[in-house]
Amino acid sequence: MVTNRLKLLVGGVQLRDGVGTVVDVVGRILTRAGLYVLANERNYASTIYGAHQFDPLVISATPPLSHGDNLVDILMALEFDSNPDVPQQPNRDTILRHGPHLRDGGVLLYDSSTGEVPVDDLVARGVKVFPLPARQIALRELRREVVKNMVVTGALFRLLEFDMDQAYLRQLLEERFLRKGRELVELNLEAARRGREVIEQVLAAQGWRDVGYRLEPVPTNGERRLLVSGSEALGMGAIQAGCRFYAGYPITPASPLLAFMERWLPRYQGRSLQGQNERESIRAALGASLAGVRAMVASSGPGISLKVEEFGLAGAGEIPLVVVNAQRAGPSTGMPTKTEQADLRMMIGAGHGDFPRIVLAPSTLEECYTMIQEAFYLADKYQCPVFVLTDLTLAEVRKTVPEAFFLEHRTPPHREGVLTEAELRRDGYRRYAITESGISPRIFPGTRGGIFKVSGTEHDEFGFVTTEPPKRAAMMDKRMRKLETYLREDARGPQVVGTPRGNPVLVGWGSTKPVLLEARERLRAEGLDVAVVHLTHLWPFPAHLVRPVLADAAAIIVCEQNWSGQLADLLQERCLLPTRRILKYNGRVFYVSDIIRGVREILRNGATEFRVSEFVPVTVEAHEGD
């Protein structure tokens, strides 16, 4: 019996079968029961309705290191369609796609409302199969199709011998529905009981005592835990940092952050704006920043491309601004709902001319919360755009996090370089004063004794337009000295796990860190000692902090989700160190097995790069948008 350690995958038709609802309910209940949940591989199409959607969930008594591999212990197929005119029915879509990744001896639970489906191949592998007419029970017996998800949830909990008295489920349902009437709560509980009854019937008919997996509540000793998404962590961190203006435009996968800020920012005397387009959004944010408000925008590849001219305005006008780029697969429209890490070079160089910028890349949900606070501090201090690079994986990850983490990592907002009225009277004021650090004093509009000037056209120290060569050179040098000051005062070196000297080193950035750490553990178990070096502060590139860490490594293996190896190129360019590469760019996350295969190919066969490919030997009906 495996207790409190499994991977569950829920699949079905997008926006119809309730895949997200089931995962959300299960995740929140298990979090309350003291278990840790990690949902890091959500996969859906860019179409509104009808495509395949699946959402894996890692459940553990301790915080899981990563999402691991694509093998699952329990597969839940929620499709219910029936089409006798085709040899492979649509309601086998989830089974066809993910059945090959179901562990031998695992569990299959599927909606059999339109009849049972052939699963002889799975049965031959020892898989325990549970047909569940969930939609039929909801529609015909309970007269409410919408409670189908509760039938499925009740069945799952019975499989896992969890919440047998429905105490956890009742608590959640009362919080959500009691205001609408006790009858609705009881209806959902009855739906869950019906699902449990079907499972008990199948267990009895097959002579099975259990399914080999079990979940038990774990005492939390009073510690409160939350199920939080990456976008929510970014939003909470931004509000904590003093952000009071957010502007965005709906685009996947940045839209959840827009929705979060629209809901919560007004409660903290802030304002969230959904602009008519991407450029209007960033221009509004620049205006808010000039007025003295900490401001942020977020978008993804195509939207970021549209904002490029305004990046230059923020750099030349020395306007603090935080920009979140939730990366997705490109170029052009690309694959809007698939993950990738291909915008690093764009964030380092987007815009005509040279101007200072800072690029950060959190690697975990927790770093989304802490690093966005750092981003606001840096934007204020250096009066320039600060880019925070996430990706679809980080934006949409849902994870159990102790509430205490968010309380313990709150950084009080601190405004750098803003002159008071008394300081103006004493020292005078030049908005773009030439300084050794490159950072000039500034004021907010309305400060007595000051003249508020800002210009994206080249200017002198007072903000007046100029084209005189000496003044141009002096002002350009002043702005770019901010990079030297940053590298001296605020740059951070890479995170290091293990001993790089004399060993192969896995180098990564962004959301790949958890997978690299788990790959390191497995490789060490096989007798291969490897280290992990992970970069979060990417530009200005801290070569003086990175090169000493990597200089004596046996092999530098850079793992990233893009075609060209953008970080690997940057390492070679800035540190003059040779790199090898493990690259994946098919829209799916890295799995631990991907990294291990790549390391073996590089170290054993001398390959300079390993490109991850996947082949699933099943025929699946294609859906538009997949």
Phi, psi and omega in degrees: 000123177267122184246129174058038174202104180198166173237126183247139174235127178250127181227156179176192179278131185300135176060023176225317188268000174075031180302310181296323180295314180299314181296320180295314180297312181298315181298317181291320179294316181294325176298317178294333180277006176091004179268161177258136183237139175224114176245101193235006187229027181308134182224124180210168184260167180275358174283158183285324189209145166102343181276172180281138177229139174216154186213101178283152183222120175266129183236132185206157177283340177236161182301121179293142182291318179204184177280355173072233181249182181272007174286139180234153179268324181230129179244124178246115181253114188262357179295147180230003183298156173222131179219095185292352183275354179239146183294329179243111187292147177303332182284008172257008186304308180297320181294318180294318183288319191246351177305319179298341181259006176277128183299147170301132183082008179282196185230134173243125174239119183224155180282115183254029184301331180252020177115157179283153183245154180289124179226033183301325181295324179286319179300322180295339178266010178084012179287133176272121187253132181233100172288134182224110179283065189297311182294323179297317178298315183293317187278317186267323184268317183260352174064021177217101184300331186295339181275007176307322181295328178286328174299315181294317181296316178299321178295317180298314181297326177290321176304321185265006179054041185242143177053048184295335177266004178062023182294314180294317180295318179299317181300314181295317181295322179294322177296324184272325192237352186298328179295341178266357178124142179299330183299323182291321177298313182294325178298315179293321178294322178294321177300317179296322178296321179297318177298320179297320181298319179297317179299317180297324177295317180293318178302316180293318182294325182271348182075027179266133175280326181201182181252004178091357178230145182210145174242135178231141175301146180242128179301137180255357180053040177084357180285126178271133180238150183237146170263110190237147175263163178298321178294323177294321178297318176299314181296316179297317179296321180295315179296318178298326181283356179100008176298126179233007172217128177229137177228136180205176178220138186302121176199134178283135004256029180271348184301322178301328177291320176300315180297320179296314182292324177296327181281318192256330185299319178300335179289346178245033178059034177249181182222132174245134183237128168263105184288167177288338178201177184294319183289323177299322182297311183289329177293322176297320180294321177297320177296318178297319179296317178299328180283355176106006182261137173291125189231154182213147170232160175214149177197192173229182190325296182300320179290321177299320179301323181288341184268000192300320181300323181287336173300317179297322178297319178297323180288314182287320180278354180057057183251121179295136178199136175256129181237120176262126175248104176274095189295148173220174184290126178239194002276186181053222177294327176058229175238095190302333185250022179238151187270154177192165178230061188246015183251010183299311181297323179297316182293330178286327189236358185297131179117148179274144182080173181260134173205153183288143176206161178232136181236122178242155180215096176296152183248348180220168176301319180298321179289334173303318182290313184282323187283333177291329175293318176298323181299319179293321177298314182292321179298318178293315184293314186262357175050058182205168175289136174243121182261131177248111184267110168250195173208179183301323180299311180289323182296326187247004176298141172239133191210145175281123181227132175301136179302327181302330180302314182291328179286324183281341184247034175272127178253117180301135180302135180226122182265126182261138166074016180264120183281146173269171179299320180295320180293325177297315182295327183280317190251350187076182185211126169232113186304318183247047182301136177289120181230161180294324181279344186087353182262123181259152175292157178217166177227167173261152178305138179097354178291124183296136178089358182244152174249121185273117181230139173211142182207137173271348173277149181303144191212169176265192185297332182272353180097005178277140183297138178212152172235013181290127184307314181298319181291321177299311182297319181296319181289321177296315178299319180300311182298315185286343175294342176302325180295319178295319179296318178299313181297330181278325190250329191232349181295148178240142176283177182288157172280131186238128174236121183094194184244105180294326185299120176080359182239158170297145183234128173269119182249134180213177174209157179070213192287001183281346188304311182303321179293320178297322179294320179288323176299321178299317180297317181291320180294321178295325177296334177273358178099006180254112181277116178233156176247161175240128176238119186237130183259133176244332180254102195259336180205136354304139188290123184277066183302327181291342178258336184271315186300317179298332180288323188259349190301326184253018178289147178292325177203136178257109183249106183269126183247117181207160186258069171204170186282322192268341186079063189291319177291321178301316177299318181295319177298315180296320183291319187266330183252350181056045179239138179289144179232155167243164194222139167243116188237140176219131186210034179264009179095351179258158179291161168293138168254157181302320180296330176299313182295316182296317178299317180295318179298316179297318180296320182287314185281325183274322186252359176076019180293146176270339176209154179227119180257120185285129175231155179232142175225119179253109188280058176223152177265123182230135178297129182281144176245143177301133179098346179290000000 
